[in-house]
Amino acid sequence: MQPRFSFRRGTPPARVVHQLHLFRGSERAPRDNSWLNDQLEFIWATWFADVAQVTPLSIRFVRPWKRRLAVIYLTDDERHSFIGVNRLLRDQRVPYTICLVTIAHELVHYTHGFGSHHPRRYRHPHRGNVVQRELTLRGLADELRFYTDWTNDRWFELLPDLVAGPHTHEPFPSAPDDVAAATVF
């Protein structure tokens, strides 16, 4: 049996190289709860395939927060894990990489025993940059760097516009079928 890897000593497990996919599905697909579920499955299969799903996990968009992008917790009956993602991440002005790293961040907590029935690896969920180290070991270093830079440089600048509502540039319907069925006189 191999000894368990420790960040303090030992050698890290061999890195698995994955081809980077910037998104799954259409780049312009609406970011709804179905899209979010697809992303969770994709991220789990790509970067967390070694993690057993010991607690059933669900994900959906929840209320908007200014300073939190997502949360993971066990439901009241402690039989299911739930990831709530900040509703503001539905907006296409938020880069896909922010969504990817946000979901991966919550899966690291799940893996470490926070919000799941996995054995708790650490006393505190963020102490010692354990989440960043885990994401880096799993091959998400470049995405994490972009996430950190973007959230520090752009999030609070974009926040008032995100709170004001979705940003859409829908073209004017060109075909009569694309126009509403009822005409107001």
SULBEL-V956496 format. One record per backbone hydrogen bond with DSSP energy under -1.0 kcal/mol. NH is the residue of the N-H (numbers start at 1). CO is the residue of the C=O. Records with the same first field share a line. If there is no record, write none. Layout:
BEGIN
NH: CO / CO
END
This chain:
BEGIN
29: 26
32: 30
36: 32
37: 33
38: 34
39: 35
40: 36
41: 37
42: 38
43: 39
44: 40
45: 41
46: 42
47: 43
48: 44
51: 48
54: 52
58: 81
60: 83
62: 85
71: 84
73: 82
75: 80
78: 75
81: 56
82: 73
83: 58
84: 71
85: 60
86: 69
87: 62
89: 86
90: 87
91: 88
94: 91
98: 95
99: 95
100: 96
101: 97
102: 98
103: 99
104: 100
105: 101
106: 102
107: 103
108: 104
109: 105
110: 106
111: 107
112: 108
113: 110
114: 109
121: 112
129: 126
133: 129
134: 130
135: 131
136: 132
137: 133
138: 134
139: 136
140: 135
144: 140
145: 141
146: 142
147: 143
148: 144
149: 145
150: 146
151: 147
152: 148
153: 149
154: 150
155: 150
158: 154
159: 155
162: 158
163: 159
164: 160
165: 161
178: 175
179: 176
END
